[in-house]
Amino acid sequence: MKWLIILFLLLLLVAIVAWQYRRQLMTAWFMYQTFRKMRKRMKPPNEKQVEPKTRSGDTELVRCPKCQKWMAKEDGVKLKSDYFCSLACLEESVTFNK
């Protein structure tokens, strides 16, 4: 019987505190729900997956004239007859030749 009275008093104290701070508790609950919705929207959907490039078995390799790196011809950036491995190499080569 003693424990029931203590439990009742404790629940009464929690109810009084909750009533006093009800606005702050409602604001905190609203912020929690808002941040949860924002995180859910920012999360990328699981259905989208990037499909890997399909290549034939015979791929021609070319060498970048700037950094001498070998790459597949279809991955290169073409300028006239040269294939560069990236736009950075292409830009460096063009600005170097000026």
C-alpha positions in Angstrom: 0.0 0.0 0.0 2.9 2.3 0.8 4.4 1.8 -2.7 1.1 2.7 -4.3 0.9 6.0 -2.5 4.5 6.8 -3.5 3.8 5.9 -7.1 0.6 8.0 -7.1 2.5 11.0 -5.7 5.2 10.6 -8.3 2.7 10.4 -11.2 1.0 13.5 -9.8 4.3 15.3 -9.7 5.1 14.3 -13.3 1.6 15.5 -14.4 2.0 18.9 -12.7 5.4 19.4 -14.2 4.1 18.4 -17.7 1.2 20.8 -17.3 3.5 23.7 -16.3 5.9 23.1 -19.2 3.3 22.0 -21.8 4.1 24.7 -24.3 7.8 23.9 -24.2 7.0 20.2 -24.5 4.7 20.8 -27.5 7.4 22.9 -29.2 10.0 20.2 -28.6 7.7 17.6 -30.0 7.0 19.7 -33.1 10.7 20.3 -33.7 11.4 16.6 -33.3 8.8 15.8 -35.9 10.0 18.5 -38.3 13.7 17.4 -38.1 12.6 13.8 -38.6 10.6 14.7 -41.7 13.6 16.8 -43.1 16.0 13.9 -42.5 13.6 11.5 -44.3 13.3 13.9 -47.3 17.1 14.4 -47.5 17.8 10.6 -47.4 18.3 9.3 -50.9 15.7 6.6 -51.9 16.9 3.1 -51.9 15.3 2.2 -55.3 17.7 4.2 -57.4 20.9 2.5 -58.3 23.5 3.5 -60.8 23.8 1.0 -63.6 27.4 0.1 -64.5 28.6 0.9 -68.0 28.5 -2.0 -70.3 31.6 -2.4 -72.3 32.5 -4.8 -75.1 35.3 -7.2 -74.5 37.6 -5.3 -77.0 38.3 -1.9 -75.6 40.8 0.3 -77.3 43.2 2.0 -74.9 44.7 5.4 -75.5 47.3 7.4 -73.6 46.7 10.9 -72.2 49.3 13.2 -73.8 49.5 15.3 -70.6 49.9 12.8 -67.8 50.7 9.7 -69.8 47.9 7.7 -68.1 46.2 4.8 -70.0 42.4 4.8 -70.3 39.6 3.4 -72.4 39.0 5.4 -75.5 35.3 5.9 -74.7 36.2 7.4 -71.3 38.5 10.0 -72.7 37.8 13.6 -73.5 38.6 14.2 -77.2 40.3 17.3 -78.6 41.2 17.1 -82.2 43.0 13.7 -82.5 44.1 13.5 -78.8 42.2 11.9 -76.0 42.7 13.3 -72.5 41.9 11.4 -69.3 40.1 14.4 -67.7 39.0 17.9 -68.3 41.8 19.1 -65.9 44.4 17.6 -68.2 42.7 19.0 -71.2 42.6 22.5 -69.7 46.3 22.3 -68.6 47.3 21.2 -72.0 45.4 24.0 -73.7 46.7 26.7 -71.4 50.2 25.4 -71.6 50.2 25.6 -75.4 49.1 29.2 -75.4 
